[in-house]
């Protein structure tokens, strides 16, 4: 990993952990839910405890697409590698599914399909080693 990539990864992690995720969490506690952010629940690869992270998801009839901006370098990406059984919140409902990385998928094109103006630019600005993740629902 280059120094520039590592700096970018650390900067994005700090922004997400200490600014964006707490702000979205506070809004959710008062009842404001965003269609832009869903919660993904994985099982910790070391502890076995459930871990939740906010992600942008594009839902369809059989599952959802998520972009893992840092690939398996991210905590939840590593957790999926160790155990692909996940849960994803769709609105107020939790859906169970199996996640798998799709390295053959075009991440930039996938980001454009999320339907958020500027989403592809945000992904591009924050990504280091992005990869698409397909979650196929099993419930």
Backbone as JSON Lines, residues from 0, in Angstrom:
{"i":0,"aa":"X","n":[0.85,-1.17,0.0],"ca":[0.0,0.0,0.0],"c":[0.9,1.24,0.0]}
{"i":1,"aa":"X","n":[0.58,2.19,-0.84],"ca":[1.39,3.41,-0.91],"c":[1.05,4.32,0.25]}
{"i":2,"aa":"X","n":[1.94,5.26,0.53],"ca":[1.71,6.21,1.62],"c":[0.45,7.04,1.36]}
{"i":3,"aa":"X","n":[0.24,7.43,0.1],"ca":[-0.92,8.24,-0.26],"c":[-2.22,7.45,-0.01]}
{"i":4,"aa":"X","n":[-2.24,6.19,-0.39],"ca":[-3.41,5.35,-0.18],"c":[-3.67,5.14,1.3]}
{"i":5,"aa":"X","n":[-2.63,4.93,2.07],"ca":[-2.78,4.73,3.51],"c":[-3.3,5.99,4.18]}
{"i":6,"aa":"X","n":[-2.79,7.14,3.79],"ca":[-3.29,8.41,4.35],"c":[-4.76,8.61,4.01]}
{"i":7,"aa":"X","n":[-5.13,8.3,2.79],"ca":[-6.52,8.44,2.35],"c":[-7.42,7.51,3.15]}
{"i":8,"aa":"X","n":[-6.98,6.28,3.35],"ca":[-7.75,5.3,4.12],"c":[-7.95,5.79,5.56]}
{"i":9,"aa":"X","n":[-6.89,6.25,6.18],"ca":[-6.99,6.73,7.57],"c":[-7.89,7.95,7.68]}
{"i":10,"aa":"X","n":[-7.78,8.87,6.74],"ca":[-8.61,10.08,6.75],"c":[-10.09,9.71,6.6]}
{"i":11,"aa":"X","n":[-10.4,8.83,5.67],"ca":[-11.8,8.44,5.47],"c":[-12.34,7.71,6.69]}
{"i":12,"aa":"X","n":[-11.52,6.88,7.32],"ca":[-11.96,6.14,8.49],"c":[-12.28,7.09,9.64]}
{"i":13,"aa":"X","n":[-11.47,8.12,9.82],"ca":[-11.71,9.11,10.88],"c":[-12.99,9.89,10.6]}
{"i":14,"aa":"X","n":[-13.18,10.34,9.36],"ca":[-14.39,11.1,8.99],"c":[-15.64,10.25,9.22]}
{"i":15,"aa":"X","n":[-15.6,8.99,8.77],"ca":[-16.76,8.12,8.95],"c":[-17.03,7.79,10.4]}
{"i":16,"aa":"X","n":[-15.99,7.43,11.12],"ca":[-16.14,6.97,12.5],"c":[-16.56,8.08,13.45]}
{"i":17,"aa":"X","n":[-15.99,9.28,13.28],"ca":[-16.22,10.34,14.25],"c":[-17.16,11.45,13.8]}
{"i":18,"aa":"X","n":[-17.51,11.49,12.52],"ca":[-18.37,12.56,12.03],"c":[-19.65,12.02,11.39]}
{"i":19,"aa":"X","n":[-19.52,11.28,10.3],"ca":[-20.7,10.86,9.55],"c":[-21.55,9.81,10.29]}
{"i":20,"aa":"X","n":[-20.92,8.73,10.76],"ca":[-21.7,7.67,11.42],"c":[-22.4,8.16,12.69]}
{"i":21,"aa":"X","n":[-21.75,8.96,13.56],"ca":[-22.48,9.47,14.72],"c":[-23.64,10.4,14.35]}
{"i":22,"aa":"X","n":[-23.46,11.19,13.3],"ca":[-24.54,12.09,12.88],"c":[-25.74,11.3,12.37]}
{"i":23,"aa":"X","n":[-25.5,10.28,11.55],"ca":[-26.59,9.45,11.05],"c":[-27.24,8.68,12.2]}
{"i":24,"aa":"X","n":[-26.43,8.18,13.12],"ca":[-26.95,7.46,14.28],"c":[-27.83,8.33,15.15]}
{"i":25,"aa":"X","n":[-27.44,9.58,15.36],"ca":[-28.24,10.51,16.16],"c":[-29.58,10.79,15.49]}
{"i":26,"aa":"X","n":[-29.57,10.96,14.17],"ca":[-30.82,11.18,13.44],"c":[-31.74,9.97,13.55]}
{"i":27,"aa":"X","n":[-31.17,8.77,13.47],"ca":[-31.98,7.55,13.57],"c":[-32.59,7.39,14.96]}
{"i":28,"aa":"X","n":[-31.88,7.82,15.99],"ca":[-32.4,7.72,17.36],"c":[-33.63,8.6,17.56]}
{"i":29,"aa":"X","n":[-33.71,9.71,16.85],"ca":[-34.88,10.58,16.98],"c":[-35.94,10.26,15.94]}
{"i":30,"aa":"X","n":[-35.74,9.17,15.19],"ca":[-36.76,8.7,14.27],"c":[-36.6,9.1,12.82]}
{"i":31,"aa":"X","n":[-35.51,9.77,12.49],"ca":[-35.27,10.17,11.1],"c":[-34.4,9.11,10.45]}
{"i":32,"aa":"X","n":[-34.98,8.39,9.5],"ca":[-34.23,7.35,8.79],"c":[-33.96,7.83,7.37]}
{"i":33,"aa":"X","n":[-32.78,7.52,6.9],"ca":[-32.4,7.89,5.55],"c":[-32.42,6.66,4.66]}
{"i":34,"aa":"X","n":[-32.94,6.83,3.47],"ca":[-32.88,5.73,2.51],"c":[-31.48,5.56,1.96]}
{"i":35,"aa":"X","n":[-30.62,6.54,2.23],"ca":[-29.25,6.48,1.73],"c":[-28.37,5.58,2.59]}
{"i":36,"aa":"X","n":[-28.76,5.35,3.84],"ca":[-27.91,4.57,4.74],"c":[-28.69,3.4,5.32]}
{"i":37,"aa":"X","n":[-28.15,2.23,5.16],"ca":[-28.68,1.02,5.77],"c":[-27.64,0.52,6.74]}
{"i":38,"aa":"X","n":[-28.05,-0.39,7.6],"ca":[-27.09,-1.01,8.51],"c":[-26.77,-2.41,8.04]}
{"i":39,"aa":"X","n":[-25.5,-2.73,8.05],"ca":[-25.04,-4.07,7.71],"c":[-24.49,-4.69,8.98]}
{"i":40,"aa":"X","n":[-24.95,-5.9,9.27],"ca":[-24.5,-6.6,10.46],"c":[-23.67,-7.81,10.05]}
{"i":41,"aa":"X","n":[-22.44,-7.86,10.52],"ca":[-21.54,-8.97,10.25],"c":[-21.14,-9.6,11.57]}
{"i":42,"aa":"X","n":[-20.49,-10.74,11.5],"ca":[-19.95,-11.39,12.69],"c":[-18.46,-11.12,12.73]}
{"i":43,"aa":"X","n":[-17.98,-10.61,13.86],"ca":[-16.56,-10.29,14.0],"c":[-15.68,-11.5,13.76]}
{"i":44,"aa":"X","n":[-14.67,-11.34,12.95],"ca":[-13.8,-12.46,12.58],"c":[-12.94,-12.92,13.74]}
{"i":45,"aa":"X","n":[-12.64,-12.05,14.7],"ca":[-11.82,-12.42,15.85],"c":[-12.65,-12.7,17.08]}
{"i":46,"aa":"X","n":[-13.65,-11.86,17.35],"ca":[-14.42,-11.97,18.59],"c":[-15.66,-12.83,18.46]}
{"i":47,"aa":"X","n":[-16.19,-12.93,17.24],"ca":[-17.45,-13.64,17.06],"c":[-18.66,-12.81,17.44]}
{"i":48,"aa":"X","n":[-18.44,-11.56,17.86],"ca":[-19.54,-10.67,18.23],"c":[-20.13,-10.02,17.0]}
{"i":49,"aa":"X","n":[-21.4,-9.63,17.12],"ca":[-22.06,-8.96,16.0],"c":[-21.53,-7.55,15.87]}
{"i":50,"aa":"X","n":[-21.27,-7.14,14.65],"ca":[-20.75,-5.81,14.34],"c":[-21.68,-5.15,13.34]}
{"i":51,"aa":"X","n":[-21.99,-3.89,13.58],"ca":[-22.86,-3.14,12.66],"c":[-22.12,-1.94,12.1]}
{"i":52,"aa":"X","n":[-22.37,-1.71,10.82],"ca":[-21.77,-0.57,10.13],"c":[-22.82,-0.01,9.17]}
{"i":53,"aa":"X","n":[-22.81,1.3,9.02],"ca":[-23.74,1.94,8.09],"c":[-23.13,1.91,6.69]}
{"i":54,"aa":"X","n":[-23.96,1.51,5.73],"ca":[-23.52,1.4,4.35],"c":[-24.62,1.94,3.44]}
{"i":55,"aa":"X","n":[-24.23,2.33,2.26],"ca":[-25.2,2.65,1.22],"c":[-25.52,1.37,0.48]}
{"i":56,"aa":"X","n":[-26.79,1.09,0.27],"ca":[-27.18,-0.16,-0.39],"c":[-28.17,0.12,-1.5]}
{"i":57,"aa":"X","n":[-28.06,-0.66,-2.55],"ca":[-29.0,-0.61,-3.67],"c":[-29.76,-1.93,-3.66]}
{"i":58,"aa":"X","n":[-31.04,-1.88,-3.31],"ca":[-31.85,-3.08,-3.16],"c":[-32.53,-3.45,-4.48]}
{"i":59,"aa":"X","n":[-32.7,-4.76,-4.68],"ca":[-33.52,-5.27,-5.78],"c":[-34.38,-6.39,-5.21]}
{"i":60,"aa":"X","n":[-35.05,-7.14,-6.04],"ca":[-36.02,-8.13,-5.55],"c":[-35.38,-9.32,-4.85]}
{"i":61,"aa":"X","n":[-34.13,-9.63,-5.13],"ca":[-33.51,-10.82,-4.53],"c":[-32.35,-10.52,-3.6]}
{"i":62,"aa":"X","n":[-31.97,-9.25,-3.49],"ca":[-30.84,-8.92,-2.64],"c":[-30.48,-7.46,-2.71]}
{"i":63,"aa":"X","n":[-29.21,-7.19,-2.49],"ca":[-28.73,-5.81,-2.49],"c":[-27.27,-5.76,-2.92]}
{"i":64,"aa":"X","n":[-26.9,-4.58,-3.41],"ca":[-25.51,-4.31,-3.77],"c":[-24.97,-3.27,-2.79]}
{"i":65,"aa":"X","n":[-23.74,-3.47,-2.36],"ca":[-23.05,-2.55,-1.47],"c":[-21.65,-2.37,-2.02]}
{"i":66,"aa":"X","n":[-21.08,-1.2,-1.85],"ca":[-19.7,-0.98,-2.27],"c":[-18.82,-0.91,-1.02]}
{"i":67,"aa":"X","n":[-17.85,-1.77,-0.99],"ca":[-16.86,-1.79,0.1],"c":[-15.68,-0.95,-0.37]}
{"i":68,"aa":"X","n":[-15.6,0.3,0.1],"ca":[-14.64,1.26,-0.43],"c":[-13.19,0.87,-0.21]}
{"i":69,"aa":"X","n":[-12.93,0.07,0.81],"ca":[-11.56,-0.3,1.13],"c":[-11.32,-1.8,1.02]}
{"i":70,"aa":"X","n":[-12.23,-2.5,0.35],"ca":[-12.06,-3.94,0.16],"c":[-11.92,-4.67,1.48]}
{"i":71,"aa":"X","n":[-11.08,-5.67,1.5],"ca":[-10.93,-6.46,2.73],"c":[-10.06,-5.75,3.76]}
{"i":72,"aa":"X","n":[-9.57,-4.56,3.45],"ca":[-8.84,-3.77,4.44],"c":[-9.8,-3.22,5.49]}
{"i":73,"aa":"X","n":[-11.05,-2.99,5.1],"ca":[-12.04,-2.49,6.06],"c":[-12.43,-3.61,7.01]}
{"i":74,"aa":"X","n":[-12.88,-3.22,8.18],"ca":[-13.27,-4.22,9.17],"c":[-14.4,-5.11,8.69]}
{"i":75,"aa":"X","n":[-15.43,-4.49,8.12],"ca":[-16.58,-5.31,7.7],"c":[-16.25,-6.14,6.47]}
{"i":76,"aa":"X","n":[-15.32,-5.66,5.65],"ca":[-14.88,-6.46,4.51],"c":[-14.14,-7.71,4.97]}
{"i":77,"aa":"X","n":[-13.29,-7.55,5.97],"ca":[-12.58,-8.69,6.54],"c":[-13.54,-9.66,7.21]}
{"i":78,"aa":"X","n":[-14.56,-9.12,7.87],"ca":[-15.56,-9.98,8.52],"c":[-16.32,-10.81,7.49]}
{"i":79,"aa":"X","n":[-16.66,-10.22,6.37],"ca":[-17.36,-10.95,5.31],"c":[-16.46,-12.05,4.74]}
{"i":80,"aa":"X","n":[-15.18,-11.76,4.6],"ca":[-14.25,-12.78,4.12],"c":[-14.24,-14.0,5.04]}
{"i":81,"aa":"X","n":[-14.31,-13.74,6.34],"ca":[-14.27,-14.82,7.32],"c":[-15.62,-15.53,7.46]}
{"i":82,"aa":"X","n":[-16.71,-14.77,7.34],"ca":[-18.06,-15.34,7.5],"c":[-19.03,-14.53,6.63]}
{"i":83,"aa":"X","n":[-19.47,-15.06,5.51],"ca":[-20.31,-14.29,4.59],"c":[-21.78,-14.16,5.01]}
{"i":84,"aa":"X","n":[-22.18,-14.78,6.12],"ca":[-23.56,-14.65,6.59],"c":[-23.75,-13.28,7.23]}
{"i":85,"aa":"X","n":[-24.67,-12.51,6.69],"ca":[-24.88,-11.14,7.15],"c":[-26.38,-10.86,7.32]}
{"i":86,"aa":"X","n":[-26.65,-9.71,7.93],"ca":[-28.0,-9.16,7.96],"c":[-27.89,-7.72,7.48]}
{"i":87,"aa":"X","n":[-28.91,-7.27,6.75],"ca":[-28.94,-5.92,6.21],"c":[-30.3,-5.33,6.49]}
{"i":88,"aa":"X","n":[-30.32,-4.12,7.05],"ca":[-31.6,-3.49,7.35],"c":[-32.14,-2.8,6.1]}
{"i":89,"aa":"X","n":[-33.34,-3.19,5.71],"ca":[-34.03,-2.58,4.58],"c":[-35.23,-1.85,5.16]}
{"i":90,"aa":"X","n":[-35.1,-0.53,5.32],"ca":[-36.13,0.23,6.02],"c":[-36.12,-0.14,7.49]}
{"i":91,"aa":"X","n":[-37.24,-0.65,7.98],"ca":[-37.32,-1.08,9.39],"c":[-37.13,-2.58,9.53]}
{"i":92,"aa":"X","n":[-36.98,-3.28,8.43],"ca":[-36.91,-4.74,8.43],"c":[-35.48,-5.22,8.25]}
{"i":93,"aa":"X","n":[-35.08,-6.22,9.04],"ca":[-33.77,-6.84,8.89],"c":[-33.9,-8.02,7.95]}
{"i":94,"aa":"X","n":[-33.01,-8.1,6.96],"ca":[-32.99,-9.2,6.0],"c":[-31.7,-9.99,6.18]}
{"i":95,"aa":"X","n":[-31.79,-11.31,6.18],"ca":[-30.6,-12.15,6.27],"c":[-30.13,-12.49,4.86]}
{"i":96,"aa":"X","n":[-28.84,-12.69,4.72],"ca":[-28.33,-13.0,3.4],"c":[-26.89,-13.5,3.44]}
{"i":97,"aa":"X","n":[-26.42,-13.83,2.26],"ca":[-25.05,-14.28,2.05],"c":[-24.36,-13.22,1.2]}
{"i":98,"aa":"X","n":[-23.23,-12.72,1.69],"ca":[-22.48,-11.68,0.97],"c":[-21.29,-12.3,0.25]}
{"i":99,"aa":"X","n":[-21.02,-11.78,-0.93],"ca":[-19.83,-12.21,-1.64],"c":[-19.26,-11.04,-2.44]}
{"i":100,"aa":"X","n":[-17.94,-10.98,-2.45],"ca":[-17.26,-9.94,-3.21],"c":[-17.39,-10.23,-4.69]}
{"i":101,"aa":"X","n":[-17.59,-9.17,-5.48],"ca":[-17.69,-9.3,-6.93],"c":[-16.64,-8.41,-7.59]}
{"i":102,"aa":"X","n":[-15.4,-8.9,-7.66],"ca":[-14.33,-8.08,-8.24],"c":[-14.52,-7.77,-9.73]}
{"i":103,"aa":"X","n":[-15.35,-8.56,-10.42],"ca":[-15.57,-8.34,-11.85],"c":[-16.58,-7.21,-12.12]}
{"i":104,"aa":"X","n":[-17.26,-6.73,-11.08],"ca":[-18.26,-5.69,-11.23],"c":[-17.58,-4.32,-11.32]}
{"i":105,"aa":"X","n":[-18.12,-3.43,-12.16],"ca":[-17.6,-2.08,-12.32],"c":[-18.11,-1.22,-11.16]}
{"i":106,"aa":"X","n":[-17.22,-0.9,-10.22],"ca":[-17.59,-0.18,-9.0],"c":[-18.1,1.23,-9.32]}
{"i":107,"aa":"X","n":[-17.46,1.9,-10.24],"ca":[-17.87,3.27,-10.58],"c":[-19.26,3.27,-11.18]}
{"i":108,"aa":"X","n":[-19.52,2.36,-12.11],"ca":[-20.86,2.26,-12.71],"c":[-21.89,1.86,-11.65]}
{"i":109,"aa":"X","n":[-21.51,0.98,-10.75],"ca":[-22.41,0.56,-9.67],"c":[-22.75,1.76,-8.79]}
{"i":110,"aa":"X","n":[-21.77,2.58,-8.47],"ca":[-22.0,3.78,-7.65],"c":[-22.98,4.74,-8.3]}
{"i":111,"aa":"X","n":[-22.92,4.85,-9.61],"ca":[-23.86,5.73,-10.34],"c":[-25.29,5.22,-10.23]}
{"i":112,"aa":"X","n":[-25.46,3.9,-10.14],"ca":[-26.8,3.32,-10.08],"c":[-27.47,3.49,-8.72]}
{"i":113,"aa":"X","n":[-26.73,3.94,-7.73],"ca":[-27.32,4.13,-6.41],"c":[-28.35,5.26,-6.41]}
{"i":114,"aa":"X","n":[-28.36,6.07,-7.47],"ca":[-29.41,7.07,-7.62],"c":[-29.21,8.32,-6.79]}
{"i":115,"aa":"X","n":[-28.04,8.5,-6.23],"ca":[-27.77,9.69,-5.43],"c":[-26.85,10.59,-6.25]}
{"i":116,"aa":"X","n":[-27.25,11.82,-6.42],"ca":[-26.42,12.74,-7.18],"c":[-25.09,12.9,-6.46]}
{"i":117,"aa":"X","n":[-24.03,12.66,-7.17],"ca":[-22.7,12.8,-6.6],"c":[-22.19,11.57,-5.87]}
{"i":118,"aa":"X","n":[-22.99,10.49,-5.8],"ca":[-22.56,9.28,-5.07],"c":[-21.3,8.7,-5.66]}
{"i":119,"aa":"X","n":[-21.23,8.65,-6.98],"ca":[-20.04,8.09,-7.63],"c":[-18.81,8.94,-7.32]}
{"i":120,"aa":"X","n":[-18.99,10.25,-7.24],"ca":[-17.87,11.13,-6.91],"c":[-17.42,10.94,-5.47]}
{"i":121,"aa":"X","n":[-18.37,10.77,-4.56],"ca":[-18.02,10.54,-3.16],"c":[-17.26,9.23,-3.01]}
{"i":122,"aa":"X","n":[-17.76,8.18,-3.66],"ca":[-17.07,6.88,-3.61],"c":[-15.66,7.03,-4.16]}
{"i":123,"aa":"X","n":[-15.52,7.71,-5.28],"ca":[-14.21,7.9,-5.91],"c":[-13.28,8.69,-4.99]}
{"i":124,"aa":"X","n":[-13.81,9.7,-4.32],"ca":[-12.98,10.53,-3.45],"c":[-12.51,9.78,-2.21]}
{"i":125,"aa":"X","n":[-13.3,8.85,-1.71],"ca":[-12.98,8.18,-0.45],"c":[-12.39,6.78,-0.61]}
{"i":126,"aa":"X","n":[-12.51,6.2,-1.78],"ca":[-12.09,4.81,-1.97],"c":[-10.58,4.66,-1.97]}
{"i":127,"aa":"X","n":[-10.14,3.45,-1.61],"ca":[-8.73,3.08,-1.78],"c":[-8.64,1.83,-2.65]}
{"i":128,"aa":"X","n":[-9.35,0.78,-2.29],"ca":[-9.38,-0.46,-3.09],"c":[-10.83,-0.94,-3.14]}
{"i":129,"aa":"X","n":[-11.7,-0.22,-3.85],"ca":[-13.13,-0.54,-3.81],"c":[-13.47,-1.87,-4.5]}
{"i":130,"aa":"X","n":[-14.51,-2.49,-3.96],"ca":[-15.01,-3.72,-4.55],"c":[-16.51,-3.79,-4.3]}
{"i":131,"aa":"X","n":[-17.24,-4.3,-5.28],"ca":[-18.67,-4.47,-5.12],"c":[-18.95,-5.72,-4.29]}
{"i":132,"aa":"X","n":[-19.99,-5.63,-3.48],"ca":[-20.42,-6.76,-2.66],"c":[-21.87,-7.04,-2.98]}
{"i":133,"aa":"X","n":[-22.16,-8.26,-3.33],"ca":[-23.53,-8.69,-3.6],"c":[-24.04,-9.45,-2.38]}
{"i":134,"aa":"X","n":[-25.19,-9.05,-1.9],"ca":[-25.84,-9.76,-0.79],"c":[-27.11,-10.38,-1.34]}
{"i":135,"aa":"X","n":[-27.17,-11.7,-1.36],"ca":[-28.35,-12.43,-1.8],"c":[-29.15,-12.82,-0.56]}
{"i":136,"aa":"X","n":[-30.41,-12.36,-0.52],"ca":[-31.26,-12.62,0.64],"c":[-31.62,-14.09,0.74]}
{"i":137,"aa":"X","n":[-31.65,-14.6,1.95],"ca":[-32.01,-15.99,2.2],"c":[-33.3,-16.13,2.99]}
{"i":138,"aa":"X","n":[-33.89,-15.01,3.41],"ca":[-35.14,-15.08,4.19],"c":[-36.36,-14.98,3.32]}
